[in-house]
Structure formats: C-alpha cells, structure tokens
Amino acid sequence: MEYVKLGKTGLEVSPICVGCMSYGVPERGHPVWSLTEDESRPMIRQALDAGINFFDTANMYSQGTSEEITGRALKDFADRDDVVIATKLRHAMRSGPNGAGLSRKAIFTEIDHSLRRLGTDYVDLYQIHRHDPTTPMEETLEALSDLVKAGKVRYLGASSMKAWEFAKALHLQQTHGWARYVSMQDHYNLLAREEEREMLPLCLDEGVGAIPWSPLARGRLTRPPGEQTTRSETDGWYADTLYGQEASDRAIIGAVGEIAEARGVSRAQIGLAWLRSKAVVTAPIVGATKPEHLEDAVASLDVELTMEEIDRLEAPYTPRHDLQGVSDPKVLAEISRKAGIVPADDA
C-alpha cells in the first residue's frame, strides 16, 4: 500500500478509506443491511491486512454502535498510532435541547461521547456532518479549534455544504488563527458530479483533500441498470433524490461495464479508478460488507484509466439537482426519517 497525504497536511492515509456506516447493531440503524459486530470485525481485519489505515464513522451511525464496533476492532487488530480514525457530529443523538447541532455545548459533549465509544484518547479527523445554520459559524469553528488545542482532535474536516459556506469557514479560520478544515467529505461519483462546479475547485485551490462518500453511487456503478440489491430496495426515497437521470445514468453505467469488460476487471474498479484520476481526491470512502468489496477497492489502485476512457465515462453526464448541500434542519430531519435514521434516546 502506498500512502498519500490528506490534502496539504502531513497526515499519511491509505488512498482507500473504509466507511463504517454498515457496521452497527442492526436494530439501532439499518436492520436490512447493517452488519453485526461478529460480521463487521472480519471486514475491518481484512482492510487492515490489505494496508488500509483510514476508517470513517459518525456518532449517529446505528446510534453510536458503529463507533463502538469500529473502536473495539481497531484496538484488537491494530496499533493506535498506525490507524487514522475519522468520525463526525451534527445530527440528533438525543431528543430535547442540545441533542444535535454544532453549538459549543454540543461539540464538547459529543466529542467525549465519541471518544468513549471509540475507546481512544483522540480522534484523528473530526468532521462536521453538514453545516448547522442555527449556530453562528464563529461559535462552531472556535469550539472545534479548541478541541485541537486540547489534544482531543488532531485534524478537522467538513462534509457536504455549499461552496460559499465552506469558503467562509476557511476564511474565518485563517482570520482568527483557528485550526483549519483539511478535508471535505462530499458526494462525488460518475453519476453525481455537481461538486466539480465550485466545491472541488475550491478544495484544490485551498489544498483541502476530498474524501467522497458514495463513490460508487450506492452500488449503481457496480451492476447493470435496473438490477436491484437488498440495500437499493430499501434505500428508496433518499437514493431517488440523489440520482434519477435515467438516460444519462444508463449510458454512464453502460460505459463503465464496457470498459470493465475490455480490461477484464470489475465495474467497481473502474468507478474507483475514475475518482483516483482526479487530483483533488485523496481517498474515496468505500462501504464494504463483503470481502470482494475490499478486494475491488484495493485492486482499483492498480487501474490507470486512459484519457479516452475517462472521456467515454464522462461524456453522457447530465447535470442534476441533489441534496448534498442541504443544511435546513427540517429538510435534514425529513431525510433522516425517510432513510430510517432515528435519533438515539441517549449517547
């Protein structure tokens, strides 16, 4: 495994990040496709054995149990100094006041809960899980910077938001001398390229590393159009909101399949190799629930696409609208409700 720097930091990470949303108590998150702890541990062990050192989770995933399962496995299978643990906060963890958002109180509360669940003294990358428009940005940024000064967090990251919001945050951090966002976890893949308009050029200019979520479009890029999986059958409303350009999506997926067949590799390898061709991308976040998911992710590192192949993959794209920049709490609550994400009673 050849490691890369996260953005313009000195932090070395594997060019594949394991997304841990699928690891959690099924009854507390996604009953249909979440893996139990016994099922999750071999996946994390396999990733480590392959040289992957970058793991991303969030406090809200399966109501905190993703952090617990991930933390216990990494403690058992790896040296803490060798792995990079990323987690997130923003969404509701408790009902009632101060149970969600990015206030100073919420940030200081949630980092301690995450550290307890992960079983570690510090988080390598602490990310805001969307912007919080109900809290002054200055309050959020200063509180996050204070966590870095306190040694509880090594680096700060952000996730899907408007480019102007991210630019404002970077400006405020530089102006006040606060710890800076070094990464952007955004929605980016062959079927969703809207981030190429403003966010990714901003990240490239500012030296911020992109770590895209849903790099394979929730599996759409790994199978023929229309073919269903257990997850796709239950993703429903949320996935339909992210995608839905039927003609162009089919053409892109078709090109992925043709190139994969010609090269004798999997569709997943082509989709991930395309992302790796983008200089701003540090590491796609890959959700792995089967051994072959990790095998494909690692194998994709050896696939170098030609400019002709990249043009074939990109040519059919049709601009679309999605919810990656949504920050309105009412809309986010509705997304969470329809996606089956229910706030925990306690942290």
C-alpha atoms as a printed R data frame, in Angstrom:
    type eleno elety resid chain resno       x       y       z
1   ATOM     1    CA   MET     A     1   0.000   0.000   0.000
2   ATOM     2    CA   GLU     A     2   1.349   3.416  -0.981
3   ATOM     3    CA   TYR     A     3   0.092   6.075   1.392
4   ATOM     4    CA   VAL     A     4  -0.840   9.628   0.430
5   ATOM     5    CA   LYS     A     5  -1.077  12.931   2.269
6   ATOM     6    CA   LEU     A     6  -4.523  14.171   3.277
7   ATOM     7    CA   GLY     A     7  -4.779  17.460   1.421
8   ATOM     8    CA   LYS     A     8  -1.744  19.593   2.184
9   ATOM     9    CA   THR     A     9  -1.292  18.166   5.672
10  ATOM    10    CA   GLY     A    10   1.465  15.798   6.713
11  ATOM    11    CA   LEU     A    11  -1.052  13.103   7.659
12  ATOM    12    CA   GLU     A    12  -0.480   9.877   5.743
13  ATOM    13    CA   VAL     A    13  -3.571   7.882   4.846
14  ATOM    14    CA   SER     A    14  -4.324   4.958   2.579
15  ATOM    15    CA   PRO     A    15  -5.853   6.029  -0.757
16  ATOM    16    CA   ILE     A    16  -8.899   3.984   0.238
17  ATOM    17    CA   CYS     A    17 -10.958   4.850   3.320
18  ATOM    18    CA   VAL     A    18 -13.315   2.276   4.825
19  ATOM    19    CA   GLY     A    19 -16.751   3.711   5.541
20  ATOM    20    CA   CYS     A    20 -18.107   2.174   8.727
21  ATOM    21    CA   MET     A    21 -21.787   3.111   8.458
22  ATOM    22    CA   SER     A    22 -22.562  -0.534   7.659
23  ATOM    23    CA   TYR     A    23 -21.033  -1.701  10.947
24  ATOM    24    CA   GLY     A    24 -23.502  -1.326  13.795
25  ATOM    25    CA   VAL     A    25 -26.260  -3.018  15.744
26  ATOM    26    CA   PRO     A    26 -28.896  -3.600  13.016
27  ATOM    27    CA   GLU     A    27 -31.832  -2.860  15.310
28  ATOM    28    CA   ARG     A    28 -30.390   0.585  16.034
29  ATOM    29    CA   GLY     A    29 -29.684   1.601  12.467
30  ATOM    30    CA   HIS     A    30 -30.343  -0.270   9.246
31  ATOM    31    CA   PRO     A    31 -31.926  -3.661  10.016
32  ATOM    32    CA   VAL     A    32 -31.737  -4.883   6.419
33  ATOM    33    CA   TRP     A    33 -28.070  -4.278   5.589
34  ATOM    34    CA   SER     A    34 -26.111  -3.382   8.741
35  ATOM    35    CA   LEU     A    35 -23.557  -5.968   9.841
36  ATOM    36    CA   THR     A    36 -23.452  -7.196  13.406
37  ATOM    37    CA   GLU     A    37 -20.231  -6.901  15.391
38  ATOM    38    CA   ASP     A    38 -19.273 -10.502  14.652
39  ATOM    39    CA   GLU     A    39 -19.811  -9.851  10.941
40  ATOM    40    CA   SER     A    40 -18.056  -6.460  10.977
41  ATOM    41    CA   ARG     A    41 -14.808  -7.480  12.625
42  ATOM    42    CA   PRO     A    42 -13.543  -9.702   9.756
43  ATOM    43    CA   MET     A    43 -14.146  -6.826   7.335
44  ATOM    44    CA   ILE     A    44 -12.078  -4.433   9.444
45  ATOM    45    CA   ARG     A    45  -9.367  -7.069   9.877
46  ATOM    46    CA   GLN     A    46  -9.283  -7.662   6.115
47  ATOM    47    CA   ALA     A    47  -8.905  -3.920   5.464
48  ATOM    48    CA   LEU     A    48  -6.012  -3.653   7.900
49  ATOM    49    CA   ASP     A    49  -4.306  -6.709   6.418
50  ATOM    50    CA   ALA     A    50  -4.533  -5.038   2.996
51  ATOM    51    CA   GLY     A    51  -2.741  -1.961   4.339
52  ATOM    52    CA   ILE     A    52  -5.780   0.292   4.708
53  ATOM    53    CA   ASN     A    53  -5.298   2.567   7.719
54  ATOM    54    CA   PHE     A    54  -8.153   5.073   7.217
55  ATOM    55    CA   PHE     A    55 -11.584   4.424   8.803
56  ATOM    56    CA   ASP     A    56 -14.570   6.788   8.795
57  ATOM    57    CA   THR     A    57 -17.602   6.593  11.060
58  ATOM    58    CA   ALA     A    58 -20.012   9.013  12.784
59  ATOM    59    CA   ASN     A    59 -21.703   9.358  16.134
60  ATOM    60    CA   MET     A    60 -25.137   8.908  14.554
61  ATOM    61    CA   TYR     A    61 -24.387   5.678  12.682
62  ATOM    62    CA   SER     A    62 -26.560   2.992  14.263
63  ATOM    63    CA   GLN     A    63 -26.993   5.322  17.237
64  ATOM    64    CA   GLY     A    64 -23.353   5.164  18.317
65  ATOM    65    CA   THR     A    65 -22.822   1.434  17.912
66  ATOM    66    CA   SER     A    66 -20.773   1.905  14.733
67  ATOM    67    CA   GLU     A    67 -18.202   3.841  16.742
68  ATOM    68    CA   GLU     A    68 -18.213   1.151  19.432
69  ATOM    69    CA   ILE     A    69 -17.735  -1.737  16.990
70  ATOM    70    CA   THR     A    70 -15.110   0.110  14.953
71  ATOM    71    CA   GLY     A    71 -13.210   1.195  18.044
72  ATOM    72    CA   ARG     A    72 -13.093  -2.270  19.595
73  ATOM    73    CA   ALA     A    73 -11.949  -3.902  16.350
74  ATOM    74    CA   LEU     A    74  -9.186  -1.362  15.725
75  ATOM    75    CA   LYS     A    75  -7.995  -1.719  19.310
76  ATOM    76    CA   ASP     A    76  -7.812  -5.501  18.937
77  ATOM    77    CA   PHE     A    77  -6.317  -5.652  15.447
78  ATOM    78    CA   ALA     A    78  -4.088  -2.571  15.092
79  ATOM    79    CA   ASP     A    79  -1.678  -0.254  16.828
80  ATOM    80    CA   ARG     A    80  -3.497   3.010  17.562
81  ATOM    81    CA   ASP     A    81  -0.580   5.048  16.217
82  ATOM    82    CA   ASP     A    82  -0.843   3.293  12.852
83  ATOM    83    CA   VAL     A    83  -4.515   3.968  12.108
84  ATOM    84    CA   VAL     A    84  -6.404   7.126  11.215
85  ATOM    85    CA   ILE     A    85  -9.841   7.288  12.821
86  ATOM    86    CA   ALA     A    86 -12.366   9.775  11.474
87  ATOM    87    CA   THR     A    87 -15.775  10.445  12.952
88  ATOM    88    CA   LYS     A    88 -18.470  13.097  12.642
89  ATOM    89    CA   LEU     A    89 -21.090  15.048  14.580
90  ATOM    90    CA   ARG     A    90 -24.073  17.250  13.763
91  ATOM    91    CA   HIS     A    91 -27.229  15.128  13.655
92  ATOM    92    CA   ALA     A    92 -29.529  14.359  16.570
93  ATOM    93    CA   MET     A    93 -28.200  11.966  19.190
94  ATOM    94    CA   ARG     A    94 -30.806  12.725  21.826
95  ATOM    95    CA   SER     A    95 -34.254  14.265  21.889
96  ATOM    96    CA   GLY     A    96 -34.686  17.613  23.583
97  ATOM    97    CA   PRO     A    97 -32.459  20.701  23.686
98  ATOM    98    CA   ASN     A    98 -28.772  20.499  22.731
99  ATOM    99    CA   GLY     A    99 -29.112  16.959  21.436
100 ATOM   100    CA   ALA     A   100 -27.991  17.959  17.942
101 ATOM   101    CA   GLY     A   101 -26.246  20.718  16.030
102 ATOM   102    CA   LEU     A   102 -22.862  22.390  16.255
103 ATOM   103    CA   SER     A   103 -23.090  24.617  19.295
104 ATOM   104    CA   ARG     A   104 -20.110  24.786  21.644
105 ATOM   105    CA   LYS     A   105 -22.059  22.726  24.172
106 ATOM   106    CA   ALA     A   106 -22.973  20.051  21.632
107 ATOM   107    CA   ILE     A   107 -19.421  19.834  20.254
108 ATOM   108    CA   PHE     A   108 -17.813  19.441  23.684
109 ATOM   109    CA   THR     A   109 -20.437  16.874  24.688
110 ATOM   110    CA   GLU     A   110 -20.290  14.781  21.528
111 ATOM   111    CA   ILE     A   111 -16.502  14.536  21.293
112 ATOM   112    CA   ASP     A   112 -16.375  12.999  24.760
113 ATOM   113    CA   HIS     A   113 -19.118  10.511  23.904
114 ATOM   114    CA   SER     A   114 -17.353   9.588  20.654
115 ATOM   115    CA   LEU     A   115 -14.019   9.108  22.408
116 ATOM   116    CA   ARG     A   116 -15.688   6.876  24.978
117 ATOM   117    CA   ARG     A   117 -17.398   4.765  22.328
118 ATOM   118    CA   LEU     A   118 -14.276   4.526  20.169
119 ATOM   119    CA   GLY     A   119 -12.121   3.669  23.179
120 ATOM   120    CA   THR     A   120  -9.433   6.198  22.323
121 ATOM   121    CA   ASP     A   121  -7.976   9.400  23.748
122 ATOM   122    CA   TYR     A   122  -8.143  11.307  20.478
123 ATOM   123    CA   VAL     A   123  -9.758  11.356  17.052
124 ATOM   124    CA   ASP     A   124  -7.501  11.854  14.047
125 ATOM   125    CA   LEU     A   125 -10.118  13.604  11.891
126 ATOM   126    CA   TYR     A   126 -13.190  15.212  13.446
127 ATOM   127    CA   GLN     A   127 -15.751  16.313  10.868
128 ATOM   128    CA   ILE     A   128 -18.938  18.328  10.912
129 ATOM   129    CA   HIS     A   129 -21.697  16.144   9.470
130 ATOM   130    CA   ARG     A   130 -23.205  19.025   7.449
131 ATOM   131    CA   HIS     A   131 -23.283  22.737   8.253
132 ATOM   132    CA   ASP     A   132 -25.529  23.926  11.105
133 ATOM   133    CA   PRO     A   133 -27.289  27.164  10.079
134 ATOM   134    CA   THR     A   134 -28.857  27.573  13.532
135 ATOM   135    CA   THR     A   135 -25.497  28.206  15.230
136 ATOM   136    CA   PRO     A   136 -23.121  31.104  14.476
137 ATOM   137    CA   MET     A   137 -20.297  29.755  12.357
138 ATOM   138    CA   GLU     A   138 -17.749  31.502  14.578
139 ATOM   139    CA   GLU     A   139 -19.014  29.600  17.625
140 ATOM   140    CA   THR     A   140 -18.658  26.267  15.848
141 ATOM   141    CA   LEU     A   141 -15.217  26.961  14.423
142 ATOM   142    CA   GLU     A   142 -13.726  28.255  17.671
143 ATOM   143    CA   ALA     A   143 -15.082  25.282  19.633
144 ATOM   144    CA   LEU     A   144 -13.631  22.835  17.102
145 ATOM   145    CA   SER     A   145 -10.284  24.611  17.214
146 ATOM   146    CA   ASP     A   146 -10.304  24.365  20.993
147 ATOM   147    CA   LEU     A   147 -10.645  20.580  20.695
148 ATOM   148    CA   VAL     A   148  -7.460  20.531  18.638
149 ATOM   149    CA   LYS     A   149  -5.683  22.634  21.252
150 ATOM   150    CA   ALA     A   150  -6.954  20.299  23.972
151 ATOM   151    CA   GLY     A   151  -5.452  17.294  22.176
152 ATOM   152    CA   LYS     A   152  -8.762  15.513  21.686
153 ATOM   153    CA   VAL     A   153  -8.651  16.040  17.923
154 ATOM   154    CA   ARG     A   154  -5.707  16.078  15.507
155 ATOM   155    CA   TYR     A   155  -7.352  17.481  12.346
156 ATOM   156    CA   LEU     A   156 -10.700  18.982  11.376
157 ATOM   157    CA   GLY     A   157 -12.865  18.177   8.375
158 ATOM   158    CA   ALA     A   158 -16.203  19.197   6.900
159 ATOM   159    CA   SER     A   159 -18.833  17.473   4.789
160 ATOM   160    CA   SER     A   160 -21.346  18.354   2.093
161 ATOM   161    CA   MET     A   161 -22.322  22.012   2.111
162 ATOM   162    CA   LYS     A   162 -22.476  24.980  -0.217
163 ATOM   163    CA   ALA     A   163 -19.110  26.107  -1.566
164 ATOM   164    CA   TRP     A   164 -19.671  29.652  -0.310
165 ATOM   165    CA   GLU     A   165 -20.277  28.307   3.194
166 ATOM   166    CA   PHE     A   166 -17.051  26.341   3.085
167 ATOM   167    CA   ALA     A   167 -15.134  29.329   1.704
168 ATOM   168    CA   LYS     A   168 -16.494  31.490   4.520
169 ATOM   169    CA   ALA     A   169 -15.455  28.906   7.118
170 ATOM   170    CA   LEU     A   170 -11.913  28.684   5.718
171 ATOM   171    CA   HIS     A   171 -11.682  32.479   5.719
172 ATOM   172    CA   LEU     A   172 -12.831  32.748   9.332
173 ATOM   173    CA   GLN     A   173 -10.400  30.055  10.427
174 ATOM   174    CA   GLN     A   174  -7.494  31.828   8.763
175 ATOM   175    CA   THR     A   175  -8.532  35.248  10.071
176 ATOM   176    CA   HIS     A   176  -8.816  34.108  13.686
177 ATOM   177    CA   GLY     A   177  -5.916  31.665  13.683
178 ATOM   178    CA   TRP     A   178  -8.214  28.725  14.382
179 ATOM   179    CA   ALA     A   179  -7.434  25.149  13.340
180 ATOM   180    CA   ARG     A   180  -8.402  24.750   9.702
181 ATOM   181    CA   TYR     A   181 -10.587  22.282   7.840
182 ATOM   182    CA   VAL     A   182  -8.215  19.981   5.960
183 ATOM   183    CA   SER     A   183 -10.751  17.701   4.260
184 ATOM   184    CA   MET     A   184 -14.129  17.793   2.543
185 ATOM   185    CA   GLN     A   185 -16.336  14.702   2.613
186 ATOM   186    CA   ASP     A   186 -18.652  15.301  -0.308
187 ATOM   187    CA   HIS     A   187 -20.953  13.366  -2.613
188 ATOM   188    CA   TYR     A   188 -18.946  12.666  -5.740
189 ATOM   189    CA   ASN     A   189 -19.019   9.864  -8.298
190 ATOM   190    CA   LEU     A   190 -19.612   9.300 -12.016
191 ATOM   191    CA   LEU     A   191 -23.363   9.784 -11.565
192 ATOM   192    CA   ALA     A   192 -23.058  12.849  -9.313
193 ATOM   193    CA   ARG     A   193 -20.516  15.424 -10.479
194 ATOM   194    CA   GLU     A   194 -22.102  18.686  -9.366
195 ATOM   195    CA   GLU     A   195 -19.223  19.273  -6.937
196 ATOM   196    CA   GLU     A   196 -16.997  19.916  -9.948
197 ATOM   197    CA   ARG     A   197 -18.677  23.301 -10.415
198 ATOM   198    CA   GLU     A   198 -17.491  25.082  -7.261
199 ATOM   199    CA   MET     A   199 -16.606  22.885  -4.286
200 ATOM   200    CA   LEU     A   200 -13.839  20.759  -5.782
201 ATOM   201    CA   PRO     A   201 -12.039  23.685  -7.492
202 ATOM   202    CA   LEU     A   202 -12.188  25.490  -4.135
203 ATOM   203    CA   CYS     A   203 -10.714  22.446  -2.359
204 ATOM   204    CA   LEU     A   204  -7.971  22.110  -4.950
205 ATOM   205    CA   ASP     A   205  -7.051  25.787  -4.634
206 ATOM   206    CA   GLU     A   206  -7.073  25.686  -0.826
207 ATOM   207    CA   GLY     A   207  -5.203  22.380  -0.517
208 ATOM   208    CA   VAL     A   208  -8.193  20.597   1.040
209 ATOM   209    CA   GLY     A   209  -8.349  16.846   0.423
210 ATOM   210    CA   ALA     A   210 -11.612  15.396  -0.899
211 ATOM   211    CA   ILE     A   211 -12.796  12.095   0.584
212 ATOM   212    CA   PRO     A   212 -16.007  11.369  -1.369
213 ATOM   213    CA   TRP     A   213 -18.923   9.435   0.070
214 ATOM   214    CA   SER     A   214 -20.949   7.045  -2.111
215 ATOM   215    CA   PRO     A   215 -18.058   6.782  -4.618
216 ATOM   216    CA   LEU     A   216 -19.906   4.003  -6.457
217 ATOM   217    CA   ALA     A   217 -23.297   5.751  -6.376
218 ATOM   218    CA   ARG     A   218 -24.703   3.449  -3.715
219 ATOM   219    CA   GLY     A   219 -23.710   0.463  -5.836
220 ATOM   220    CA   ARG     A   220 -25.322   1.670  -9.068
221 ATOM   221    CA   LEU     A   221 -21.956   1.731 -10.823
222 ATOM   222    CA   THR     A   222 -21.230  -1.904  -9.895
223 ATOM   223    CA   ARG     A   223 -24.156  -3.576 -11.675
224 ATOM   224    CA   PRO     A   224 -26.267  -3.307 -14.838
225 ATOM   225    CA   PRO     A   225 -29.008  -0.623 -14.822
226 ATOM   226    CA   GLY     A   226 -32.161  -1.737 -13.050
227 ATOM   227    CA   GLU     A   227 -30.550  -4.608 -11.163
228 ATOM   228    CA   GLN     A   228 -31.545  -4.441  -7.507
229 ATOM   229    CA   THR     A   229 -29.794  -5.314  -4.255
230 ATOM   230    CA   THR     A   230 -31.076  -5.597  -0.711
231 ATOM   231    CA   ARG     A   231 -29.874  -2.096   0.016
232 ATOM   232    CA   SER     A   232 -31.178  -0.494  -3.167
233 ATOM   233    CA   GLU     A   233 -34.605  -1.971  -2.491
234 ATOM   234    CA   THR     A   234 -34.691  -0.265   0.907
235 ATOM   235    CA   ASP     A   235 -32.826   2.984   0.099
236 ATOM   236    CA   GLY     A   236 -35.903   4.230  -1.732
237 ATOM   237    CA   TRP     A   237 -36.675   7.905  -1.365
238 ATOM   238    CA   TYR     A   238 -33.179   9.026  -0.353
239 ATOM   239    CA   ALA     A   239 -31.370   7.353  -3.250
240 ATOM   240    CA   ASP     A   240 -34.033   8.508  -5.708
241 ATOM   241    CA   THR     A   241 -33.370  12.049  -4.537
242 ATOM   242    CA   LEU     A   242 -29.624  11.732  -5.151
243 ATOM   243    CA   TYR     A   243 -29.961  10.128  -8.572
244 ATOM   244    CA   GLY     A   244 -32.657   9.694 -11.176
245 ATOM   245    CA   GLN     A   245 -31.292  10.946 -14.521
246 ATOM   246    CA   GLU     A   246 -32.346   7.702 -16.145
247 ATOM   247    CA   ALA     A   247 -30.971   8.135 -19.679
248 ATOM   248    CA   SER     A   248 -27.581   9.574 -18.789
249 ATOM   249    CA   ASP     A   249 -27.163   7.262 -15.800
250 ATOM   250    CA   ARG     A   250 -27.759   4.234 -18.015
251 ATOM   251    CA   ALA     A   251 -25.257   5.499 -20.572
252 ATOM   252    CA   ILE     A   252 -22.598   6.068 -17.922
253 ATOM   253    CA   ILE     A   253 -23.209   2.711 -16.279
254 ATOM   254    CA   GLY     A   254 -23.047   1.128 -19.714
255 ATOM   255    CA   ALA     A   255 -19.667   2.754 -20.394
256 ATOM   256    CA   VAL     A   256 -18.388   1.526 -17.025
257 ATOM   257    CA   GLY     A   257 -19.425  -2.015 -17.925
258 ATOM   258    CA   GLU     A   258 -17.858  -1.888 -21.390
259 ATOM   259    CA   ILE     A   259 -14.518  -0.600 -20.120
260 ATOM   260    CA   ALA     A   260 -14.509  -3.082 -17.241
261 ATOM   261    CA   GLU     A   261 -15.180  -5.974 -19.611
262 ATOM   262    CA   ALA     A   262 -12.494  -4.829 -22.045
263 ATOM   263    CA   ARG     A   263  -9.944  -4.606 -19.245
264 ATOM   264    CA   GLY     A   264 -11.020  -7.799 -17.509
265 ATOM   265    CA   VAL     A   265 -11.712  -6.047 -14.195
266 ATOM   266    CA   SER     A   266 -14.814  -5.329 -12.141
267 ATOM   267    CA   ARG     A   267 -17.108  -2.336 -12.633
268 ATOM   268    CA   ALA     A   268 -16.249  -1.188  -9.116
269 ATOM   269    CA   GLN     A   269 -12.586  -0.945 -10.026
270 ATOM   270    CA   ILE     A   270 -13.400   1.323 -12.967
271 ATOM   271    CA   GLY     A   271 -15.632   3.602 -10.897
272 ATOM   272    CA   LEU     A   272 -12.993   3.979  -8.190
273 ATOM   273    CA   ALA     A   273 -10.158   4.382 -10.695
274 ATOM   274    CA   TRP     A   274 -12.047   7.286 -12.257
275 ATOM   275    CA   LEU     A   275 -12.170   9.038  -8.891
276 ATOM   276    CA   ARG     A   276  -8.472   8.416  -8.365
277 ATOM   277    CA   SER     A   277  -7.773  10.195 -11.659
278 ATOM   278    CA   LYS     A   278  -8.926  13.441 -10.015
279 ATOM   279    CA   ALA     A   279  -6.052  15.260  -8.282
280 ATOM   280    CA   VAL     A   280  -8.283  16.701  -5.560
281 ATOM   281    CA   VAL     A   281  -9.442  13.250  -4.370
282 ATOM   282    CA   THR     A   282  -7.377  11.832  -1.511
283 ATOM   283    CA   ALA     A   283  -9.373   8.698  -0.745
284 ATOM   284    CA   PRO     A   284 -12.899   7.584  -1.645
285 ATOM   285    CA   ILE     A   285 -14.895   6.268   1.304
286 ATOM   286    CA   VAL     A   286 -15.828   2.696   0.435
287 ATOM   287    CA   GLY     A   287 -18.583   0.858   2.249
288 ATOM   288    CA   ALA     A   288 -17.573  -2.799   2.498
289 ATOM   289    CA   THR     A   289 -19.961  -5.526   3.622
290 ATOM   290    CA   LYS     A   290 -18.429  -8.384   1.605
291 ATOM   291    CA   PRO     A   291 -14.773  -9.414   1.151
292 ATOM   292    CA   GLU     A   292 -14.935  -8.688  -2.572
293 ATOM   293    CA   HIS     A   293 -15.821  -5.061  -1.864
294 ATOM   294    CA   LEU     A   294 -12.437  -4.534  -0.222
295 ATOM   295    CA   GLU     A   295 -10.671  -6.673  -2.802
296 ATOM   296    CA   ASP     A   296 -12.077  -4.497  -5.599
297 ATOM   297    CA   ALA     A   297 -11.181  -1.285  -3.756
298 ATOM   298    CA   VAL     A   298  -7.559  -2.323  -3.325
299 ATOM   299    CA   ALA     A   299  -7.310  -3.695  -6.866
300 ATOM   300    CA   SER     A   300  -8.605  -0.383  -8.249
301 ATOM   301    CA   LEU     A   301  -5.352   1.258  -7.151
302 ATOM   302    CA   ASP     A   302  -3.579  -0.562  -9.971
303 ATOM   303    CA   VAL     A   303  -6.035   0.590 -12.658
304 ATOM   304    CA   GLU     A   304  -4.866   3.631 -14.643
305 ATOM   305    CA   LEU     A   305  -7.539   4.915 -16.997
306 ATOM   306    CA   THR     A   306  -6.589   6.485 -20.310
307 ATOM   307    CA   MET     A   307  -7.858   9.929 -21.263
308 ATOM   308    CA   GLU     A   308 -10.023   8.266 -23.916
309 ATOM   309    CA   GLU     A   309 -11.626   6.023 -21.286
310 ATOM   310    CA   ILE     A   310 -12.183   8.966 -18.958
311 ATOM   311    CA   ASP     A   311 -13.863  10.895 -21.784
312 ATOM   312    CA   ARG     A   312 -16.142   7.919 -22.516
313 ATOM   313    CA   LEU     A   313 -17.168   7.747 -18.875
314 ATOM   314    CA   GLU     A   314 -17.808  11.464 -18.522
315 ATOM   315    CA   ALA     A   315 -19.420  12.350 -21.862
316 ATOM   316    CA   PRO     A   316 -23.020  11.187 -21.100
317 ATOM   317    CA   TYR     A   317 -23.297  13.097 -17.821
318 ATOM   318    CA   THR     A   318 -26.370  15.286 -17.381
319 ATOM   319    CA   PRO     A   319 -26.424  17.937 -14.617
320 ATOM   320    CA   ARG     A   320 -28.855  17.183 -11.849
321 ATOM   321    CA   HIS     A   321 -30.079  18.543  -8.512
322 ATOM   322    CA   ASP     A   322 -29.348  16.725  -5.274
323 ATOM   323    CA   LEU     A   323 -29.405  17.328  -1.546
324 ATOM   324    CA   GLN     A   324 -25.691  17.282  -0.812
325 ATOM   325    CA   GLY     A   325 -25.655  20.941   0.218
326 ATOM   326    CA   VAL     A   326 -28.830  20.856   2.291
327 ATOM   327    CA   SER     A   327 -28.457  22.363   5.734
328 ATOM   328    CA   ASP     A   328 -32.050  23.229   6.626
329 ATOM   329    CA   PRO     A   329 -32.764  21.240   9.814
330 ATOM   330    CA   LYS     A   330 -36.360  20.462   8.823
331 ATOM   331    CA   VAL     A   331 -35.285  19.021   5.482
332 ATOM   332    CA   LEU     A   332 -32.461  17.048   7.112
333 ATOM   333    CA   ALA     A   333 -34.896  15.668   9.686
334 ATOM   334    CA   GLU     A   334 -37.204  14.518   6.908
335 ATOM   335    CA   ILE     A   335 -34.303  12.875   5.076
336 ATOM   336    CA   SER     A   336 -33.301  11.069   8.269
337 ATOM   337    CA   ARG     A   337 -36.849   9.947   8.949
338 ATOM   338    CA   LYS     A   338 -37.411   8.564   5.460
339 ATOM   339    CA   ALA     A   339 -33.968   6.939   5.448
340 ATOM   340    CA   GLY     A   340 -34.831   5.114   8.670
341 ATOM   341    CA   ILE     A   341 -32.392   7.030  10.850
342 ATOM   342    CA   VAL     A   342 -33.930   7.530  14.292
343 ATOM   343    CA   PRO     A   343 -32.187   9.666  16.952
344 ATOM   344    CA   ALA     A   344 -30.941   7.718  19.954
345 ATOM   345    CA   ASP     A   345 -32.512   8.209  23.346
346 ATOM   346    CA   ASP     A   346 -29.046   8.731  24.809
347 ATOM   347    CA   ALA     A   347 -25.428   9.000  23.659
